[in-house]
Amino acid sequence: MRTPKPARAPAAELATRQLYADILRCWNERNAEGFARLFARNGNMVGFDGSEVNGHEHIEIHLSEVFTSHPTATYVGKVREVRLLGQEVTLLRAVAGMVPPGGSDIKPDVNTVHTMVAANQGDHWHLELFQSTPAAFHGRPDAREQLTQELRTLLKEQPGSSA
């Protein structure tokens, strides 16, 4: 039996979910400035390839270079959990897949696990950490396929999807 979700999520959870949606939207729009503005001044980002970028100014520079050097895939993401770590700090765990430019399907070898730490700073939530970890599932092809199918279902549910 499924437990019904509460009618209203706490404000911290809603703000954290919105930050995650904004991160994906800015990436998908190739908006380095908007992406970087979601971070605290000294926030940290760890990219899919392990690149560490510190501070929202450097995040903007880094992503501007990424976005101008080649077409990037678009994210399709699903929040797994939002956990309140303190009154003003949250942890978000999510999974995401990527659709290559011009494509209509998830590319399984770039599925990822996203981890995000957010903090409220004067009634405005910012990212302290955003990390993208490859969801390789070494030696567990069934887990990889299960995640890919879950993300494909999510992709099909998106408005305007041709998948």
Backbone hydrogen bonds in HBPLUS format (Angstrom, degrees):
<---DONOR---> <-ACCEPTOR-->    atom                        ^
c    i                          cat <-CA-CA->   ^        H-A-AA   ^      H-
h    n   atom  resd res      DA  || num        DHA   H-A  angle D-A-AA Bond
n    s   type  num  typ     dist DA aas  dist angle  dist       angle   num
A0013-GLU N   A0010-PRO O   3.05 MM   3  5.41 118.2  2.44 105.5 119.9     1
A0014-LEU N   A0010-PRO O   3.04 MM   4  6.40 164.7  2.07 158.6 163.1     2
A0015-ALA N   A0011-ALA O   2.89 MM   4  6.05 162.7  1.92 152.6 157.3     3
A0016-THR N   A0012-ALA O   2.98 MM   4  6.12 153.7  2.05 143.8 150.9     4
A0017-ARG N   A0013-GLU O   2.89 MM   4  6.11 163.8  1.91 155.3 159.4     5
A0018-GLN N   A0014-LEU O   2.94 MM   4  6.13 153.2  2.02 145.4 153.1     6
A0019-LEU N   A0015-ALA O   2.95 MM   4  6.22 150.7  2.04 142.5 150.3     7
A0020-TYR N   A0016-THR O   3.04 MM   4  6.37 157.0  2.09 149.2 154.8     8
A0021-ALA N   A0017-ARG O   2.97 MM   4  6.27 161.4  2.00 148.5 153.7     9
A0022-ASP N   A0018-GLN O   2.81 MM   4  6.05 152.4  1.88 148.4 156.6    10
A0023-ILE N   A0019-LEU O   2.84 MM   4  6.13 150.8  1.93 148.3 156.1    11
A0024-LEU N   A0020-TYR O   3.06 MM   4  6.37 166.8  2.07 156.1 158.0    12
A0025-ARG N   A0021-ALA O   2.90 MM   4  6.09 159.1  1.95 145.9 152.6    13
A0026-CYS N   A0022-ASP O   2.83 MM   4  5.96 169.6  1.84 152.3 155.0    14
A0027-TRP N   A0023-ILE O   3.00 MM   4  6.18 159.8  2.05 148.1 154.0    15
A0028-ASN N   A0024-LEU O   2.86 MM   4  6.02 170.1  1.87 153.4 156.6    16
A0029-GLU N   A0025-ARG O   2.86 MM   4  6.05 140.3  2.02 147.4 158.6    17
A0031-ASN N   A0026-CYS O   2.85 MM   5  4.97 176.7  1.85 155.2 155.4    18
A0030-ARG N   A0027-TRP O   2.85 MM   3  4.90 151.9  1.93 104.9 114.1    19
A0035-PHE N   A0031-ASN O   2.98 MM   4  6.12 161.8  2.01 153.2 158.8    20
A0036-ALA N   A0032-ALA O   2.95 MM   4  6.06 167.4  1.96 150.3 153.6    21
A0037-ARG N   A0033-GLU O   2.98 MM   4  6.17 152.1  2.06 148.9 156.6    22
A0038-LEU N   A0035-PHE O   3.18 MM   3  5.63 155.0  2.25 108.9 116.4    23
A0039-PHE N   A0036-ALA O   3.03 MM   3  5.63 166.5  2.05 119.9 124.3    24
A0127-LEU N   A0038-LEU O   2.76 MM  89  6.00 158.3  1.81 141.8 149.4    25
A0040-ALA N   A0127-LEU O   2.82 MM  87  5.66 164.6  1.84 151.5 147.0    26
A0043-GLY N   A0040-ALA O   2.87 MM   3  4.70 167.7  1.88 114.8 114.3    27
A0056-HIS N   A0041-ARG O   3.12 MM  15  5.36 149.8  2.22 121.9 130.3    28
A0055-GLY N   A0043-GLY O   2.69 MM  12  5.04 171.5  1.70 170.7 170.4    29
A0044-ASN N   A0128-GLU O   2.82 MM  84  6.00 159.3  1.86 132.0 137.5    30
A0130-PHE N   A0044-ASN O   2.98 MM  86  6.50 139.8  2.15 145.0 157.4    31
A0045-MET N   A0053-VAL O   2.86 MM   8  5.19 155.5  1.92 155.3 162.2    32
A0053-VAL N   A0045-MET O   2.84 MM   8  5.19 161.8  1.88 156.6 161.0    33
A0046-VAL N   A0130-PHE O   2.87 MM  84  6.33 159.3  1.91 154.3 159.0    34
A0132-SER N   A0046-VAL O   2.97 MM  86  6.22 153.8  2.04 158.3 165.9    35
A0047-GLY N   A0051-SER O   2.79 MM   4  5.05 157.8  1.83 149.4 153.4    36
A0050-GLY N   A0047-GLY O   2.88 MM   3  5.16 162.0  1.91 114.7 119.4    37
A0058-HIS N   A0055-GLY O   3.09 MM   3  5.48 117.9  2.49 107.7 121.5    38
A0059-ILE N   A0055-GLY O   2.95 MM   4  6.22 152.4  2.03 154.2 163.1    39
A0060-GLU N   A0056-HIS O   3.08 MM   4  6.20 157.5  2.13 141.6 146.1    40
A0061-ILE N   A0057-GLU O   3.17 MM   4  6.46 161.2  2.20 144.1 148.9    41
A0062-HIS N   A0058-HIS O   2.84 MM   4  5.96 168.5  1.85 151.1 154.7    42
A0063-LEU N   A0059-ILE O   2.92 MM   4  6.07 171.3  1.93 153.9 156.3    43
A0064-SER N   A0060-GLU O   2.88 MM   4  5.95 151.3  1.96 146.7 155.2    44
A0065-GLU N   A0061-ILE O   3.10 MM   4  6.36 155.5  2.16 148.6 154.1    45
A0066-VAL N   A0062-HIS O   3.04 MM   4  6.40 154.4  2.11 145.7 153.2    46
A0067-PHE N   A0063-LEU O   2.80 MM   4  5.94 173.5  1.80 156.2 157.6    47
A0068-THR N   A0064-SER O   3.00 MM   4  6.09 145.2  2.12 141.5 150.3    48
A0069-SER N   A0065-GLU O   2.98 MM   4  5.93 135.0  2.19 141.2 152.0    49
A0074-THR N   A0099-VAL O   2.98 MM  25  5.25 156.1  2.04 143.8 142.8    50
A0099-VAL N   A0074-THR O   2.87 MM  25  5.25 155.0  1.93 145.9 153.5    51
A0076-VAL N   A0097-GLY O   2.90 MM  21  5.30 146.1  2.02 150.5 152.5    52
A0097-GLY N   A0076-VAL O   2.85 MM  21  5.30 155.7  1.90 150.0 156.5    53
A0078-LYS N   A0095-VAL O   2.78 MM  17  5.41 156.1  1.84 163.5 168.9    54
A0095-VAL N   A0078-LYS O   2.92 MM  17  5.41 156.4  1.98 149.0 154.6    55
A0080-ARG N   A0093-ARG O   2.72 MM  13  5.46 157.7  1.77 141.2 147.8    56
A0081-GLU N   A0093-ARG O   3.10 MM  12  5.22 155.4  2.17 145.5 145.0    57
A0093-ARG N   A0081-GLU O   2.89 MM  12  5.22 160.8  1.93 149.7 153.6    58
A0083-ARG N   A0091-LEU O   2.78 MM   8  5.13 163.4  1.81 153.5 159.4    59
A0091-LEU N   A0083-ARG O   2.83 MM   8  5.13 154.2  1.89 148.9 157.6    60
A0085-LEU N   A0089-VAL O   2.79 MM   4  5.35 154.0  1.86 140.5 147.4    61
A0086-GLY N   A0089-VAL O   3.30 MM   3  5.04 143.3  2.44 142.7 135.8    62
A0120-ASN N   A0088-GLU O   2.83 MM  32  5.06 153.6  1.90 143.2 149.6    63
A0090-THR N   A0118-ALA O   2.88 MM  28  5.24 159.5  1.92 145.3 151.1    64
A0118-ALA N   A0090-THR O   2.96 MM  28  5.24 158.0  2.01 139.2 146.4    65
A0092-LEU N   A0116-MET O   2.77 MM  24  5.00 160.6  1.81 151.2 155.6    66
A0116-MET N   A0092-LEU O   2.93 MM  24  5.00 154.8  1.99 149.8 152.0    67
A0094-ALA N   A0114-HIS O   2.93 MM  20  4.99 158.9  1.98 147.8 148.7    68
A0114-HIS N   A0094-ALA O   2.80 MM  20  4.99 157.8  1.85 131.6 138.6    69
A0096-ALA N   A0112-THR O   2.93 MM  16  5.28 155.5  1.99 148.8 149.7    70
A0112-THR N   A0096-ALA O   2.84 MM  16  5.28 162.8  1.87 158.4 160.5    71
A0107-LYS N   A0098-MET O   2.91 MM   9  5.90 151.4  1.99 163.0 168.7    72
A0103-GLY N   A0100-PRO O   2.82 MM   3  5.11 157.2  1.87 135.7 137.7    73
A0110-VAL N   A0107-LYS O   3.06 MM   3  6.01 167.8  2.08 133.4 136.2    74
A0111-ASN N   A0108-PRO O   3.22 MM   3  5.37 166.4  2.24 114.3 113.0    75
A0135-ALA N   A0111-ASN O   2.90 MM  24  5.33 170.5  1.90 133.1 130.2    76
A0113-VAL N   A0133-THR O   2.78 MM  20  5.11 159.4  1.82 149.7 156.6    77
A0133-THR N   A0113-VAL O   2.85 MM  20  5.11 171.4  1.86 151.3 154.2    78
A0115-THR N   A0131-GLN O   2.90 MM  16  5.14 154.9  1.97 146.2 153.1    79
A0131-GLN N   A0115-THR O   2.78 MM  16  5.14 162.0  1.81 157.3 161.9    80
A0117-VAL N   A0129-LEU O   2.89 MM  12  5.03 156.3  1.95 138.4 144.2    81
A0128-GLU N   A0117-VAL O   2.74 MM  11  5.44 171.9  1.74 154.2 156.4    82
A0129-LEU N   A0117-VAL O   3.23 MM  12  5.03 157.3  2.28 138.0 137.9    83
A0119-ALA N   A0126-HIS O   2.94 MM   7  5.62 156.4  2.00 156.6 164.3    84
A0126-HIS N   A0119-ALA O   2.95 MM   7  5.62 159.5  2.00 152.2 156.3    85
A0121-GLN N   A0124-HIS O   2.85 MM   3  5.23 173.5  1.85 135.1 137.3    86
A0140-ARG N   A0137-PHE O   2.80 MM   3  5.25 153.9  1.86 145.4 143.8    87
A0143-ALA N   A0140-ARG O   3.09 MM   3  5.53 126.0  2.40 109.0 121.2    88
A0144-ARG N   A0140-ARG O   3.29 MM   4  6.69 158.7  2.34 151.5 157.5    89
A0145-GLU N   A0141-PRO O   2.93 MM   4  6.13 161.5  1.96 149.3 154.1    90
A0146-GLN N   A0142-ASP O   2.86 MM   4  6.01 153.8  1.93 144.6 152.2    91
A0147-LEU N   A0143-ALA O   3.04 MM   4  6.24 164.4  2.06 149.5 152.6    92
A0148-THR N   A0144-ARG O   2.98 MM   4  6.19 162.4  2.01 148.4 153.8    93
A0149-GLN N   A0145-GLU O   2.90 MM   4  6.09 160.5  1.94 150.2 154.9    94
A0150-GLU N   A0146-GLN O   2.99 MM   4  6.21 155.9  2.05 146.7 153.6    95
A0151-LEU N   A0147-LEU O   2.92 MM   4  6.19 158.9  1.96 154.6 159.9    96
A0152-ARG N   A0148-THR O   2.85 MM   4  6.08 148.6  1.95 146.2 155.7    97
A0153-THR N   A0149-GLN O   2.99 MM   4  6.19 155.0  2.05 146.7 152.6    98
A0154-LEU N   A0150-GLU O   3.11 MM   4  6.39 155.6  2.17 142.3 148.9    99
A0155-LEU N   A0151-LEU O   2.87 MM   4  6.09 154.4  1.93 146.1 153.2   100
A0156-LYS N   A0152-ARG O   2.96 MM   4  6.23 156.6  2.02 149.2 154.5   101
A0157-GLU N   A0153-THR O   3.18 MM   4  6.43 137.4  2.37 140.2 151.2   102
A0157-GLU N   A0154-LEU O   3.13 MM   3  5.16 129.8  2.39  95.9 109.2   103
A0158-GLN N   A0155-LEU O   3.17 MM   3  5.41 154.7  2.24 105.7 113.2   104
A0161-SER N   A0158-GLN O   3.16 MM   3  5.53 149.3  2.25 138.3 134.9   105
